[in-house]
Amino acid sequence: MDWKTLAAQLFPQGHEITERDLFLSGQARVAGRDVTVIGTTGHAPIGVEIALAQAEAVLRTVREQPGRPIVILIDTQGQRLRHRDEMLGINSYMAHLGKCIDLARRRGHRVVGLVYDQALSGGFITSGLMADACYALPEASIRVMGLPAMARITKVPEALLTELARDNPVFAPGAENYLRMGGVVDLWRGDLAQALAAALNEAGPADRRSELGRERGGRKLAANVIEAVMADDGAA
């Protein structure tokens, strides 16, 4: 789905979103209230320019519209793989973006992410996964690393990883698998405007991803490990 079609369905009460060099920004109305909208389109590679533009939009909202909800529309192929960006320290720019979103949440802004097309790697980690809650359209493509690349890095045969991916969502791409792991709260079907309004009402600072992963059988031990560490820390 292209971003203009998506925006029409998400914001039937109107929006003022513009696209510039694959970066989306503006504002919209959701259930009678204004929200800030940022995001990317065209499978955007996240280089230093887009990372800074998104961070600036978040900080501007924190400074000028205290408490205004923020909606992040996600369509990215991950960080831009160029020598220039690496030399400029793309990891620091993306970390800065993640910190800005975290600051917004700490200042009382409800932040909701929506993967509407593609979400890969660091471009997803520093946007949708930093939100209070992240959702996806059923046809969205989500992965941190493709199986061929994973095979090269881990030295595990791709055939074995493919076999593991059939039963273990940790190895497998796709919105359904991220739903099972708790990284995605829900898949939106039907009335997208109603789904967004509900998501903004339900958004909160508590991170329930590990609990959802345990409940859904996609990440069976993460919540247990976290609880054990917290209990041990409290005892100490």
N, C-alpha and C positions, 0 to 999 in steps of 0.2 A: 504494500500500500504506500503511495507517495504521501509526503507530509501534508500537502494541501487537502487531500481527501481525508486524511486522518484528522487534521485540525477542524474541518467542517463537522465531523462526527463527534469529536471530543468537546467542542466549544460552540454549540448551536446558538448560544446567547451572544456570540461575537468574539472576535479576536483581532489583534494587531500584531501578527507575527511576520517577520521578514526573514529572508534568506540572503546571506552574503558569504560567498566562498564556502558553502556547505555548512555554515554556522547558522542556527536558528535562534532568534531572540525576539522578545516582545512581551505582550501581556494578553490576558484573555479573561472572560467571565465564566465562572463555574458556580452554578446554583446561587446566583445573585452576588457573588463576591469576586474581587479581582485576584488573579494569580499571575505570578511571573512565569514565563515560559522560556526555557533555554533548551538547546539540543543540537543535533547534527542530522545530516541527511546525505544521500548519495554514497553510503558506505564510507563516510568520511574517515580518512586517516588523521589521528589526533597528533598534530605537531604543536610546536610551541605557541603558534598564533591562536589556534582554536582553544587550546588549554587556557591561555591567558584571557581570551575573550569570554569564555564561560565563567572563569573565576571572577572577572570584573563584573559580569552581570549579577552574579550571586552577591558579591560584596556591595554593589550598588543597591540591591534590594534590601539587604540588612541595614544599610545606612539610611536609605530614604523611605522605605516602606516596612517599618518594624512589624514583624509578625505575619507578613503576607506569605501565603503558601507559594511553593516553588514546584513546578512540574518540569521534569527532565524527559525530553523525547530522544530516544536512543536509536541511532543507526550508524554504527562505526565498525571499521575493520581493525580497530586497535590503534596503538601508537604508530606514528609514521616512522618507517624504517629507512631513515636517511642519515648519512654521515653528519650532515649539518646539524640535525636535531640532536643526535647523540653527543656531538661536541658541545652544543649549547646546554646540555644537561636536561634532556626531555624528561628524565625520571623526576627531577626536582620540580619541573613545571606541572607535571601530572600530580605529584604529591601536594603541590600548592593548591590545585583544584580540589582535591579530596579534602584538604584542611578547610578550605572555604565553605564547602558543603557542610562539613562537620560543625563549623562555627555557626552557620545559619541554623542548624538543628538545635544547637545549644542556646541560641538566642530566641528560640520559640517558633521558628518557621517550620511548618510541616512540609516535608520534601517527599515527593512521590515520583518514581521513575517508571517509564513505560518503554519496553523494547518493542518497537513496531516493525522492525525489519531485521537488522543484524547487530549482534553485540559480541565483540571479540576482545579478549585480552585486557590490557591496561585501560583501553578506552571504556570498557564496561566496569572495571573495578573502581575507577575513580569517578564514576557517574552513578549508574543505577545501583551498584552495590554499596554506595555511600549514602543513599537515600534512606528515609525512615522505612520505606517499603518499596519493592520493585515488582512490577507486573509485566506481562508480556501478551502479545497477540499470539494465538495458537500457531500461526505459520512462521513466527519469528525464528531466526537461527541464532542460537547462543552457544558459545564455546570459549574456553580460555585458550585452548591449544588443539589444533587438529591432530588426529591420530598419527598421520605420517610424521609430523614434527615431533610429537610426543615420543614416537619410536626412536627418532634420531637422538633426542636428548637423553632419554632413559636407557637406551641400548636394549630395550625390550622389543622383540619382534613385533612388527605391525599386525601380523596375523593373530598373535596372542592378545594384543590390546583390543583388536576387533572382537575377538571372542569374549573377552572380559566385559566389553561395552554392552553386550547383549543383555547382561543381567545386572551390571553395576553402573548406576548413573554417573558415578564419579568420573568414569572414563568416557562417557558418551555425550555427544553434543545434542542440542535440541531443547526447546522450551519445556517439553514434558519432563525431561530428565532434571532440569533445574527446578522445576516445580517439586519433584520428588525429593530433591536435596534441600529444599527450603530457601534456596536463593531467590526464587520467584514465589511471591505469595499466592498468586492466582493467575489464570489465563482469562483474558477478557473476551467474551463473546456477546453478541447482541448489542444492547444500548451502551455505547462507550461513554457517553456523557454521564449517564447514571452511575456507571462503574467508577468513573473518576471522582465524582462527587462523594460516593461512599468511601473510596480509598482515602480521600483527604480528611473526611470525618474520623476515620479509624486510625489514621497515622499517629504514631507516637514514638517516643525515644527508645522504648524497649526493643532490644534485638532478639527476635524470636526465631531466627533462621535455624539455629542448631536444634531447637525444640521441634520445629516443623519438619526438619529432616528426619528426626527420630520417629515422629508420629507417622510420617509417610513412608518410612523404610528406605529412604535414600541415603541418609547419613546416620548410621545406627549408633555410633560411639561418640560423636562430637559433643553432644550435650552431656553425656556421662562424664567425659574427660573434664569438661569445663566445670561441672558441679563438683567433681572430686578435687580439682585444683582450688576452687573457691572454698571448699570445706577445709582443706589442708591449710590454706592461707588464714582462714578464720581461727583455726586451732592454734596456729603459731602466734 
